[in-house]
Amino acid sequence: MNEQVLERLKAAEEVFWKNDGYEHHEVIEDGAFTMADIRAAEERLLKFAPLIERLFPETSGQNGIIESPVVRLERMQRHLDDLYGTALAGSLYIKRDDILPISGSVKARGGIYEVLKHAEEIALEEGLIDESLDYSQFASDQFKVLFSRHTIICASTGNLGLSIGVMSAKLGFKVEIHMSADAKEWKKAMLREYGVDVIEHMDDYSHAVEIGREEAMQRDDFYFVDDEDSVTLFLGYAVSALRLQGQLEEAGIEVSRDKPLYVHLPCGVGGAPGGITFGLKAVFGDAVRPVFAEPTHSPCMLLGVMSGRHDEISVRDIGLDNVTIADGLAVGRASKFIGKTVGDMIYGFYTVEDQALLKLLAKLWEEEEMKLEPSALAGMPGAYKLQQEDPDMIPGTHLVWSTGGDMVPEEVWRRDYEEGQALLGGL
Ligand SMILES: Cc1ncc(COP(=O)(O)O)c(C=O)c1O
C-alpha cells in the first residue's frame, strides 16, 4: 500500500497512483476469460441487431448496432494545455458513449447485452428458437407473453437501471429497479414512464444491490442483474474494444508500443471500465494503457486494488463519505471480481474533485458543444495527470471515454453548466 497516496485519499484530495502491479500483457490467452468470450458476445449482439433496429428505429443508421463515434478534441485540448500549463505530448480524442443509442450511457453496452442474453436463454428453454430464427421475432406478441411471466431485477446508481429498464420493458419483461439515494430524480421518472417498478433506497449503492439480490434469491421467477459480480455485463462492455479497433484503423490512428493508446475511464463499481479494459487488452495488448478515474469521495477501485482488498474494503473504512455529484460513480465498495481480474491491466488511477468535473462540463460545452453528465467528465483530465505525474509516459493518443449525458433533461444539465461556469469565473 502506498501510504502517501492513502493519506491523500483519506483527506479527499486529488491523487494519481501509478499502479505498481501493472503487467505488460501482450496477449491474454489464459485466465478466466479470453478473446473467444468477447467474440461470442459480439456474435450474439449481431444476431440481435435486427431486433434492436426494429425496437429502436434510431439505430437503423447503424443497422441495429449500438455504437458511438470517436471524435478529436482539438479545441478542448488547447484549453487543457493552457489550464495545466503544459502542451500535451499526443492527441486528445473522445469516445462518445454519452450519445450511445437507447439509453445515452456506457451502461447501454453491458446492460442491454445482459437482458438480451437472458431473453435468449428463456426462449431456448421454451423451445421457441433455433439457430435459423430471425431474432427480430423477439419483438412478437408470442415472445412478449412469455417474457411477461418473468421479472428482471437490478440495483443501480441510475444509468444501468435505465439501460436494463428500457430494454426489459420493450421486450415485455416485468422490471424492478432498486435505486440508490444518489440516483437522480429524472432517471427514476423516465423509468416509471416505461412502466418500470422503481424502488428508492435512502442508503448508497451497495445497500441497494444487497436488497435487490436478497429479493431475487427468495423467488424463482426473478433474474438479478448483479452489477457487482456479473460476467455477462463485463463481456458486453468488452465488445466495445473490437469496435474501437475498427474505428481507430479507419481514422488512421496508430496504436503500438511506441505510440500507445491511453484510455481514460470513469469508474464506479468497476464493471464498465473493467470490461472495456479487458477488451482493450485482448485487442491491443501492451499498446493500450487503461487509466481509471474516480471522484475524490468515492475512490473504491483505487482503494481496492492498491490495498489488495478489493471488495473487502469500503471508502467509508478510510473515513470518506461516498458523496459526489458524479452519481454514476458514487460507489463506496468495488466489484467483487473486476479488481481481481483486471487489476494488473490498469496502468494508473486518479481521483477528481466534484468542482473540477463541473468546470470541465461547462468548458466542454463551450469548446466542443458536447453535453455530458458530471460522471462522464472524470476521464477528461487523465492525459494531463499522466503527463505531470508519470515520467515514463510515452507520447501517444489519449482517448477520454465519455460515459453519459444524452438523456439528461436540458434544465438539469443547465444547472450543472451554470454551476461550472460560475466556478470557472472564480479561477
Ligand atoms: C455516466 C457513468 N459513467 C461511468 C459509470 C461507471 O460504471 P461502473 O459502475 O460499471 O464502473 C457509470 C455507472 O453507472 C455511469 O453512470
Ligand as a Chemical Component Dictionary entry (heavy atoms), coordinates in Angstrom:
data_LIG
# 
_chem_comp.id                   LIG 
_chem_comp.type                 NON-POLYMER 
_chem_comp.pdbx_formal_charge   0 
_chem_comp.three_letter_code    LIG 
# 
loop_
_chem_comp_atom.comp_id 
_chem_comp_atom.atom_id 
_chem_comp_atom.alt_atom_id 
_chem_comp_atom.type_symbol 
_chem_comp_atom.charge 
_chem_comp_atom.model_Cartn_x 
_chem_comp_atom.model_Cartn_y 
_chem_comp_atom.model_Cartn_z 
_chem_comp_atom.pdbx_ordinal 
LIG C1 C1 C 0 -22.168 8.008  -16.520 1  
LIG C2 C2 C 0 -21.452 6.845  -15.905 2  
LIG N1 N1 N 0 -20.136 6.732  -16.075 3  
LIG C3 C3 C 0 -19.444 5.709  -15.555 4  
LIG C4 C4 C 0 -20.054 4.727  -14.799 5  
LIG C5 C5 C 0 -19.208 3.667  -14.191 6  
LIG O1 O1 O 0 -19.540 2.350  -14.497 7  
LIG P1 P1 P 0 -19.267 1.221  -13.430 8  
LIG O2 O2 O 0 -20.175 1.489  -12.272 9  
LIG O3 O3 O 0 -19.595 -0.045 -14.113 10 
LIG O4 O4 O 0 -17.845 1.342  -13.021 11 
LIG C6 C6 C 0 -21.435 4.817  -14.585 12 
LIG C7 C7 C 0 -22.138 3.839  -13.789 13 
LIG O5 O5 O 0 -23.325 3.890  -13.563 14 
LIG C8 C8 C 0 -22.149 5.906  -15.148 15 
LIG O6 O6 O 0 -23.474 6.037  -14.969 16 
# 
loop_
_chem_comp_bond.comp_id 
_chem_comp_bond.atom_id_1 
_chem_comp_bond.atom_id_2 
_chem_comp_bond.value_order 
_chem_comp_bond.pdbx_ordinal 
LIG C1 C2 SING 1  
LIG C2 N1 SING 2  
LIG C2 C8 DOUB 3  
LIG N1 C3 DOUB 4  
LIG C3 C4 SING 5  
LIG C4 C5 SING 6  
LIG C4 C6 DOUB 7  
LIG C5 O1 SING 8  
LIG O1 P1 SING 9  
LIG P1 O2 DOUB 10 
LIG P1 O3 SING 11 
LIG P1 O4 SING 12 
LIG C6 C7 SING 13 
LIG C6 C8 SING 14 
LIG C7 O5 DOUB 15 
LIG C8 O6 SING 16 
# 
